Amino acid sequence: MLTQDIYELYQKFRLTHYRTLFGRIREKDGSLSATEAFAVDVIHLLGSPTVTQLAETLGISQPNATYKVNNLVQKGYVVKSSSEDDRRECRLLLGPKFYQYFGQSSQFIDQAAEKLQREFSSQELETFARVLRALTRDMT
């Protein structure tokens, strides 16, 4: 039962995320393809990865990752930033266009949290939060 509940929650998060992600893809010059949208989303999730870290995370070659990153830079979704310590290393940061198109897509999470706070006691929510932290820790 617990496994099924976790799986159902995971599916709902994924569906909501994909709906939001694909809802932002537009068929016009300079817009993102589905692959580019996923790549920029992974960059967002990783923080400020290097191209190598992005390639490893996506399971693609370094040249393929470089190609994707260069397209995202050209379209304004990603900015390359040279490392202070090692000029050969460059970090990938989100560009202004990312925030224009993606903004904060956590509104549904905020609404769900507010509803939970109305329905459950502080003690129940603290227990739930501990369970979520443990689940998150074990998933990574």
GUSE-129023 format. One record per residue (C-alpha): x, y, z. Coordinates in steps of 0.2 Angstrom, whole numbers, plus 2048, in hexadecimal, padded with zeros to 3 digits. Each point is the difference from the previous one (the first is absolute). Example, Ala and Ser with C-alpha at 12.3 -4.5 7.8 and 13.67 -1.06 7.14 Angstrom:
83E7EA827/8068117FD/
***
This chain:
800800800/80E80C805/80A7FC7F0/7F08037F5/7FD811809/8128067FD/7FF7FA7EE/7EF8097FD/807810808/8107FF7F5/7F57FE7F1/7F580F804/81080B802/8077FA7F0/7F08037F6/7FE811808/8128047FC/7FE7FA7ED/7F080A7FE/80980F806/8107FD7F6/7F77FC7F0/7F380E802/80F80C7FF/8077F97EF/7FA80B7F2/8027FD7ED/8098107FC/8128067FC/80B7FF80F/7F57F580A/8057F0808/7FE7EE7F9/7FA7F380C/8127FA802/807811803/7F280380D/8057F0809/8128057FF/7FE812808/7F57F880D/80E7F4805/80C80F801/7F380880B/7FF7F180B/8137FE801/803812806/80F8067F6/8077F07F8/80F7FF7F4/7FD7F97EF/8087F0805/7F47FE80F/7F28047F4/8067F27F4/8027F480E/7EF803807/7F77FF7F0/80B7F17FA/8068087F0/8118047F9/809810804/7FF8067EE/7ED7FD800/7FE809810/80B80F7FA/7F58017F0/7F080180B/80880D80B/80680A7F2/7EE8007F9/7F9805811/80D80E802/7FC8067EE/7ED801804/803809811/7FB7F280C/8117FC807/81080B803/8117F9801/80B80680F/8127FD801/8077F9811/80A80C80B/80C7F2805/8027F77EF/7FC80B7F0/7FE7EF7F6/7F17FB80A/7F08097FC/7F07FF80A/7EF8017F8/7F480D808/7EE8037FB/7FE80F7F5/7F280D801/7F67F87F2/7FE7F080B/7F880A80E/7F58097F3/7F97EF7FA/8027F580F/7FD80C80E/7FB7F8810/7F77F07FC/7FD7FB813/7EF808801/7F77EF801/80C7FB80E/7FD81080A/7ED7FD7FE/8017EE806/80B80580F/7F380E805/7F27F37FF/8097F380A/80380E80E/7EE803801/7FB7ED801/80E7F980C/807805811/811807802/8067EF808/7F97F67F1/80980C7F4/8107FE809/7FF7ED7FF/7FC8017ED/80E80C7FE/80C7F4808/7FA7F27F5/80280A7F0/812805805/8047ED803/7F87FC7EF/80980E7F7/8117FA808/7FD7EE7FB/7FB8057EE/8118097FD/
***
